[in-house]
């Protein structure tokens, strides 16, 4: 037992050392002030706008040089190539919008389809979601109310003479018809 006590070193720590450690290990705040963020963001946006303007200007200059050199056919071919890609994308987008519009209009009653035919897709989606919420909403009915129980009470003429004369059965029978 005395051997195990000699193996362990006892270190005396003072409260001053602990306090110094805590202050040295503070986490650095790495947040950016909003004003700096806004400044950097606005600079980025302005540089992006300038870059886009310079790119369009450069493309115009290249086109005018090609036209001056007599390469009009090349310019027309490049513009048609860009135009063909854009028309494919526009066609795909129009097909999606038309399919979405017809799907949303099908969920609306026939009387209101003509009314909502020219409405924006966002409005149609909102109307269709409201309609779906109304259709899927569960209506709660209290089973305690008269006439809403799963088993309907026996008819009066089906009750035996003993059941009619028994006050407990008769009160239970009448209780089923009370509203609560």
C-alpha positions as CSV (number, residue, x, y, z in Angstrom):
1,X,0.0,0.0,0.0
2,X,2.8,2.4,0.7
3,X,4.3,1.6,-2.8
4,X,1.1,2.8,-4.5
5,X,1.1,6.0,-2.6
6,X,4.6,6.9,-3.6
7,X,3.8,6.4,-7.3
8,X,1.1,9.1,-7.3
9,X,2.3,12.7,-7.3
10,X,0.2,15.2,-5.4
11,X,0.1,18.5,-7.1
12,X,-1.0,21.5,-5.1
13,X,-3.0,24.0,-7.2
14,X,-3.8,27.4,-6.0
15,X,-6.9,29.2,-6.8
16,X,-4.9,31.9,-8.6
17,X,-3.7,29.3,-11.2
18,X,-7.2,28.2,-11.8
19,X,-8.5,31.7,-12.3
20,X,-5.7,32.5,-14.8
21,X,-6.5,29.3,-16.8
22,X,-10.1,30.3,-17.1
23,X,-9.4,33.7,-18.5
24,X,-6.8,32.4,-21.0
25,X,-9.2,29.9,-22.4
26,X,-12.0,32.3,-23.3
27,X,-13.6,31.5,-26.7
28,X,-12.9,34.2,-29.3
29,X,-16.0,35.8,-30.7
30,X,-15.9,35.2,-34.5
31,X,-19.0,37.0,-35.5
32,X,-18.9,39.7,-38.1
33,X,-20.7,43.0,-37.3
34,X,-23.7,43.6,-39.5
35,X,-22.3,46.9,-40.8
36,X,-19.1,45.1,-42.1
37,X,-21.2,42.3,-43.6
38,X,-23.4,44.9,-45.3
39,X,-20.4,46.8,-46.7
40,X,-18.7,43.6,-48.0
41,X,-22.0,42.3,-49.5
42,X,-22.7,45.6,-51.3
43,X,-19.1,45.7,-52.6
44,X,-19.5,42.2,-53.9
45,X,-22.8,43.0,-55.6
46,X,-21.4,46.2,-57.3
47,X,-18.3,44.3,-58.5
48,X,-20.6,41.5,-59.9
49,X,-22.7,44.1,-61.7
50,X,-19.6,45.8,-63.1
51,X,-18.3,42.4,-64.2
52,X,-21.5,41.5,-66.0
53,X,-21.6,44.9,-67.7
54,X,-18.0,44.5,-68.9
55,X,-18.7,41.0,-70.2
56,X,-21.6,42.2,-72.3
57,X,-19.5,45.1,-73.5
58,X,-16.7,42.7,-74.4
59,X,-19.1,40.4,-76.3
60,X,-20.5,43.4,-78.2
61,X,-17.0,44.6,-79.1
62,X,-16.1,41.0,-80.3
63,X,-19.2,40.9,-82.4
64,X,-18.6,44.3,-84.0
65,X,-15.0,43.2,-84.8
66,X,-16.2,40.0,-86.4
67,X,-18.8,42.0,-88.4
68,X,-16.1,44.5,-89.5
69,X,-13.9,41.6,-90.6
70,X,-16.7,40.1,-92.7
71,X,-17.6,37.2,-90.4
72,X,-21.2,38.0,-90.1
73,X,-22.2,34.4,-90.6
74,X,-20.2,33.4,-87.6
75,X,-21.8,36.0,-85.4
76,X,-25.3,35.0,-86.6
77,X,-24.5,31.3,-85.9
78,X,-23.2,32.0,-82.4
79,X,-26.3,34.1,-81.6
80,X,-28.6,31.4,-83.0
81,X,-26.8,28.8,-80.9
82,X,-27.4,30.9,-77.8
83,X,-31.0,31.5,-78.9
84,X,-31.7,27.8,-79.5
85,X,-30.5,26.9,-76.0
86,X,-32.7,29.6,-74.5
87,X,-35.8,28.5,-76.5
88,X,-35.4,25.0,-75.3
89,X,-35.3,26.2,-71.7
90,X,-38.3,28.5,-72.3
91,X,-40.2,25.7,-73.9
92,X,-39.5,23.4,-70.9
93,X,-40.5,26.1,-68.5
94,X,-43.8,26.8,-70.4
95,X,-44.6,23.1,-70.4
96,X,-44.0,22.8,-66.7
97,X,-46.1,25.9,-66.0
98,X,-49.0,24.6,-68.2
99,X,-48.9,21.2,-66.6
100,X,-48.9,22.6,-63.1
101,X,-51.7,25.1,-64.0
102,X,-53.9,22.3,-65.4
103,X,-53.2,20.0,-62.4
104,X,-54.1,22.8,-59.9
105,X,-57.2,23.8,-61.9
106,X,-58.4,20.2,-61.8
107,X,-58.5,20.4,-58.0
108,X,-60.8,23.4,-58.2
109,X,-64.6,23.0,-58.8
110,X,-65.7,23.4,-62.5
111,X,-67.6,26.6,-61.8
112,X,-64.5,28.4,-60.6
113,X,-62.0,27.1,-63.2
114,X,-62.8,29.8,-65.7
115,X,-62.5,32.4,-62.9
116,X,-59.1,31.2,-61.8
117,X,-57.7,30.3,-65.3
118,X,-55.7,33.5,-65.6
119,X,-54.4,33.6,-62.0
120,X,-50.8,33.3,-61.1
121,X,-49.4,29.9,-60.1
122,X,-48.6,30.9,-56.6
123,X,-52.2,32.0,-56.0
124,X,-53.5,28.7,-57.6
125,X,-51.2,26.7,-55.3
126,X,-52.6,28.5,-52.3
127,X,-56.2,28.0,-53.4
128,X,-55.5,24.3,-54.1
129,X,-53.8,23.8,-50.7
130,X,-56.7,25.4,-48.9
131,X,-59.1,23.2,-50.8
132,X,-57.1,20.1,-49.8
133,X,-57.0,21.2,-46.2
134,X,-60.8,21.5,-46.2
135,X,-61.2,18.0,-47.8
136,X,-58.8,16.3,-45.4
137,X,-59.9,18.0,-42.2
138,X,-61.4,15.6,-39.9
139,X,-64.7,16.6,-38.3
140,X,-64.9,15.5,-34.7
141,X,-68.2,14.3,-33.3
142,X,-68.9,13.8,-29.7
143,X,-70.0,10.2,-29.0
144,X,-71.7,11.4,-25.8
145,X,-74.3,13.3,-27.7
146,X,-77.6,11.6,-28.5
147,X,-77.9,9.8,-31.8
148,X,-74.1,9.6,-32.3
149,X,-73.2,6.4,-30.6
150,X,-72.0,3.4,-32.7
151,X,-74.8,1.1,-31.4
152,X,-78.2,2.6,-31.6
153,X,-80.5,1.9,-28.7
154,X,-83.2,-0.7,-29.0
155,X,-86.5,0.5,-30.3
156,X,-89.1,0.9,-27.6
157,X,-91.3,-1.8,-29.1
158,X,-88.4,-4.2,-29.0
159,X,-87.9,-3.9,-25.3
160,X,-89.3,-6.6,-23.1
161,X,-91.8,-5.9,-20.3
162,X,-89.0,-6.4,-17.7
163,X,-86.7,-3.9,-19.5
164,X,-89.5,-1.4,-19.6
165,X,-90.3,-1.8,-16.0
166,X,-86.7,-1.8,-14.8
167,X,-85.8,1.8,-13.8
168,X,-82.0,1.3,-14.5
169,X,-82.6,0.1,-18.1
170,X,-85.2,2.7,-18.7
171,X,-83.0,5.6,-17.4
172,X,-80.1,4.3,-19.5
173,X,-82.3,4.1,-22.5
174,X,-83.5,7.7,-22.0
175,X,-80.0,8.9,-21.3
176,X,-78.9,7.9,-24.7
177,X,-81.2,10.5,-26.2
178,X,-80.1,13.4,-24.0
179,X,-77.9,16.1,-25.3
180,X,-74.9,16.9,-23.2
